[in-house]
Amino acid sequence: MSNLKTAVKKELAPKVKDIDQKGEYPKAFMHRIGEIGGFGQTVPSQYGGSNQGIKKAIQVIETISEECVNTGFITWCQIACAWYIQNSNNQNLQQILLREVANGEKLAGTGLSNPMKHFADIEKISLSAEPKSGGYVINGMLPWVSNLGPGHYFAVVAQITNSDQYLMAIVSDEFKNLSLRANAKFIGLEGSGTYSCIFKDVFVPKDFILAAPCQDYIPRIKPGFILSQVGMGLGLINSCINLMKRSNKQLGHVNYFLDDQVEELELELEKARKKTYFLADEIENQQDNLQDWFLREVIETRLLGSELSLRAANATMLYAGARAYIYGNPIERKLREAYFIAIVTPALKHLKKMLSKL
């Protein structure tokens, strides 16, 4: 972790303004994270990982997000894709790709926003898959898949035609008839390599199928998918607390009257961190026999990460006052980042809908 902290300080911190304001994708830094083992925390050693578990992966995301949530988010995307591959029964895919994703040689995204919302009855599935000899032909369009670029890989879920079953696969823009389009400009996270993905008769060979059907596979990856996102919130909240302390050096005498105080947020952050780490240590015991109580705890913790991020970023703005309202100030970036944490799938409202079902 010390190597990661050094890399964040020396290689990421000088680039944050360009990432945020110019939409620069931090490709060199992403490869650097892979070199020092930042993506392989959950990956078995035979595939080039350190096999230390989800907690260590969360700590990597947390450390990077404290400096830049954009980069913390795409780090989560990379770790999530590795998580999908390592939990598949497709040994060919593990042999072909997992090592390269774990060491950052190949960069990878996660296209599960649409299917996660679909399975929660929020929107329709966007992709269809027709069985063909040796694989499937996929059609449709996915909006806004992140950590993409030429030669990157990403996961997709498609409904198998004429059935109620789904498949999950790994694909790339290098597959014939799969194209990427950058058709939106965002108020934050512009450096996240986010594209729309258009599938026009894209053939996906069986070697790239994670699971088909995937009704048992998705519950196995779901807790890790959701819980690892909390790392973004933990990092952001900690950075907000540090900015609040800096503001208090001049304005503490008046900030004293605001609702959210530094000491209170520090205590709530520590509680959230301990709960997150506890659940992370428990994930392996739950993967093959997921209990409702565990999924509920994971969802509640992810929800807490969103709500506490919004509180901390809001307090940071109020603590700093007018200075935070200057374009390019890191404090206003924290506010935009906090809203992203509350909106990215599963969004705050999505999480509450899931809890209502449980």
Secondary structure by P-SEA (a helix, b strand, c coil): caaaaaaaaccccccccccccccccaaaaaaaaaaacccccccccccccccccaaaaaaaaaaaaaccaaaaaaaaaaaaaaaaaaacccaaaaaccaaaaaaccbbbbbcaaaaaaaaaccccccbbbbbcccbbbbbbbbcccccccccccbbbbbccccccbbbbbccccccccbbbbbccccccccccbbbbbbbcccccccccccccccaaaaaaaccccccccaaaaaaaaaaaaaaaaaaacccccccccccccaaaaaaaaaaaaaaaaaaaaacccccccccaaaaaaaaaaaaaaaaaaaaaaaaaaaaacccccccccaaaaaaaaaaaaacccccaaaaaaaaaac
